[in-house]
Amino acid sequence: MLTINLFNGLVYGALLIVMCSGLALIYGLRRVVNFAHGSLYMLGAYLGYSIAMRSNFWVALVAVPAIMALLGVLLDRYGFRLLQDRDPLSVVLVTFGLLLIIEDFVQTVWGKSNLSVPAPAALSTSIDLFGTPVPAYRLAVIAVGAGVALGLTLWLRYSKVGLFVRAASTDPTTTAMQGVNTDALSAGVVGLGTALAGLAGVVSAPFLSLSPSMSSDVIIDSFVVVVVGGLGSLSGAFIAAMGLGMVQALGAVYLPNAAVLLPFMLMVGILIWKPSGFAGSRT
Amino acid sequence: MTIPKLFLSAVVALAVGAAVAAFGGSGKVLSLLTQAVIYAVFAIGVGLLLRQNGMVSFGHALFFGTSGYAIGIILQMQLMPAEAAIILTLIAMGLIAFLMGLVMVRVPGVAFGMLTLAVGQMAFLTASRSRGVTGGADGMNVDWPSTLFGAPVSELVKPHTMFMVCWATLVVVMLVLALLLRSRFGSITEAVRDNEERARFIGIRTLAPRAAVYALSAMVVGLAGVLSALNTGFVSPENLHWSLSGVSLMMVVVGGYKVLWGPALGAVVYFLAKDILGDYANHWMAIFGVALITVIVFSPTGIAGALQRLVHGKKAAPAARASHGH
């Protein structure tokens, strides 16, 4: 019982890692908290559904992030770049408007009923983990989360583009003066962040059902994660995402009545202690 | 505006309201307007926080729903008369919001908005799950007594009296806020909003005024919640849902938060637009999403700002731009 709960906590934590790394990347470069991130995740999940129904899951896994990346680049070019001199709150409200548009679009195209995507055949077995059988697909989700966390960390730390991203996150003006094309960089990073939202959507489809409320459930948890971890801090978000997954899993076992409230209590507690999040130093 | 002028406008506004209630046509039109006025009070509360504190709350439905629930529960348990319940709820709302504000306003910028969203969602989930007390997702009826402040409730809930009650509340709230913001309290909160560090340098304690603005805005929104509970006789978790907070924020931005009456205008425009859209109302989310983005991009001061530019000519435009962007 405990093993399976901890395992499910890891699965949800992994999904949140994929979501929140996108949010944190976009915040780092554009100082935009993307309220539409959850809707982009939902759009990714529904697109994945349509593609998986017509061909198969693996095509969706590749195609959806690609489509979403393109959408992200457009969003940056015709949205965030034009609004970069505005105060951050009006940009937040623009993303809120975008959220409404995407939600409406999804409900119009795919309807309001719950949809589900079967797990791909290769992963629809179960694997024995410390004496408890667990679905192989969920194990793969954990691997995706770990892969994204590791890949992003290595990319940011050791590649030249990663260096530019870190520099531009700290001081975009100085970075641009040193000859880095920060506009192209931002477009790439917002594209990557949006692609990650799409990836999270496709990956979640076989184990969470698709419904119009899926975006608000995940975006609120993602906000808890990025605020607790410190806005714009990737490592903070990774730790907070895993922490939230665990807190929900253990809460469901030991405090079933308060389980849904635990993440929020955790958030309030941490923010009282450190208003900018445990890994955050910027305001 | 001088103080006599303020009172004069309030009297004129009340007279206009009375005229609308008397000749405003069918009950359907009036009940639509009543709803718009209740949400106008709501939006003024949210706008107050943005205007005086520069903070965007994505969770003010918390206070809208909680006040309705508080009164509903008090009346159900018959703890005290309804009049006392209303007053106690509003005072408690202010005190609790002040304490919450002391913690929450320290969280910088956009993170504050996300925190309000999380706290609001916490209340939503609690209300949806506590079946025994709140009726869970089905909501609960508010059992109003037969008389309220000496007036028979059966008379109060008639469309024209209901409209007049809500309209008068709106006018009084705006008058009180306008007077309050002219006072030292208004100047202090504006100084803190514009530059917290400088305000501290000249010896202003900055935390308490910001928490006080938060509490004040919570009380205004709570009052809207009471009106809504009186109007519909019903509270449900929908009253606490974040989408309601989002809608109220949309009213604030579309109406224009730089002036006190902007959010109220936004609320009226929202309800009229929703009514006119009629058949297209299924797509209201997309339509309002586009409207929100359009207003922010082309007229950051909202409809109120655009109207002011029209009235005052081009002279007001640079001033509006200069005051933008704190």
Interface residues (C-beta under 8 A of the other chain):
Chain A: V33 L82 L83 R86 D87 P88 L89 S90 V92 L93 V94 F96 G97 L98 L99 L100 I101 E103 D104 F105 T108 S216 I220 F223 V224 V226 V227 L231 V260 L261 P263 F264 M265 M267 V268 L271 I272 P275 S276 G277 T283
Chain B: G54 V56 V103 M104 R106 V107 P108 G109 V110 A111 G113 M114 L115 L117 A118 V119 Q121 M122 L125 T126 R129 W242 S243 G246 L249 M250 V253 H283 M285 A286 F288 G289 V290 A291 L292 I293 I296 V297 P300 H324 G325 H326
